């Protein structure tokens, strides 16, 4: 088994793979070099910055497995891979707690103006003026998608004394009821929530699902958070809503283009962003690496049987 790893992967997973074959680590390999060398490998392990598209798959003459060290598969052409007999694995449960905890962290940062206050102190401005925020207790949070991560966020929010609503056309209403989460339409969610938190996957149906009209439906002075995928929110519409004050603040861990380059959103004091670090904890990365490595190893063994 010959394996190529193109993005940061926990050492524990690398060691497992090395026990079964050759592992080449080429972090940040450029696209051109990847296309040139991919034909040598049986296994490719990526994260979110390596597109596995038709062109790459066509160059991968020996490839049998693509491993995604995380959840999202929107950058991998899974259908074409299947046509070519290439298995695709991810780790859907790998970062549930880490992403949920970052959601709460960003929610506190934006609602309590934590980032702005820290920045002021570091610039030697010790002044409470301008940093009055909002508490979470008693507020209503509306979750867009309540899968593994969304349901964990719901539980954490309830610990703060928040009411939880959700829009998710795919969840069993009985399961939502067990979690004490009120299922509503997207329109009701937007109109009744003090905070909107996005946890949906990016699909043709969810692309820009929050645009000018949807932001206009939200409560005056509401907050919005996105730890799903960047394309869920129309960033131009979000900018306008933040500038007008319709939306009091926004916090995201994902953007439509990553890395985003210059963005007018970065000029705003009521917008904060982290660089897609939702799964960025030691615990999550170790679990993801070991789980994915074992999936790859077991699959390769099954081909030899």
TAGIFEN-V455019 format. One record per pair of residues at least 24 apart in sequence whose ideal C-beta (glycine too) atoms are under 6 Angstrom apart, sorted by the first residue. I is the first residue (numbers start at 1). J is the second residue. Records with the same first field share a line. If there is no record, write none. Layout:
I=J  J
This chain:
1=42  300
2=41  42
3=43
4=41  44
5=45
6=46  50
7=46  47  49
9=69  289
10=285  286  289
12=286  289  290
13=289  290  293
16=293
17=293
20=297
35=59
43=296
51=75
52=76
53=77
54=80
57=81  84
65=296  299
67=292  296
69=288  292
70=279
74=202
87=299
89=295
91=288  291  292
94=284  287  288
95=279  284
96=148  149  152
98=279  281  284
99=149  227  278
100=149  152  153  156
102=278
103=153  227
104=156
106=225  251
107=225
109=272
110=223  249  251
115=272
116=269
136=160  162
137=161
139=194
140=193  194
141=195  197
142=189  193  196
143=197
144=198  200
145=199  200
146=171
149=199
150=199
151=179
154=179  181
165=189
190=214  217  218
191=217
194=222
195=223
196=224
197=225
198=226  228  232
199=228
200=228  232
202=229  231
206=232
207=231
208=234
211=237
212=237
215=241
221=248
223=248  249
224=250
225=251
226=252  254
227=253  278
229=254
230=254  255  256
231=256
239=264  265
242=268  270  271
253=278
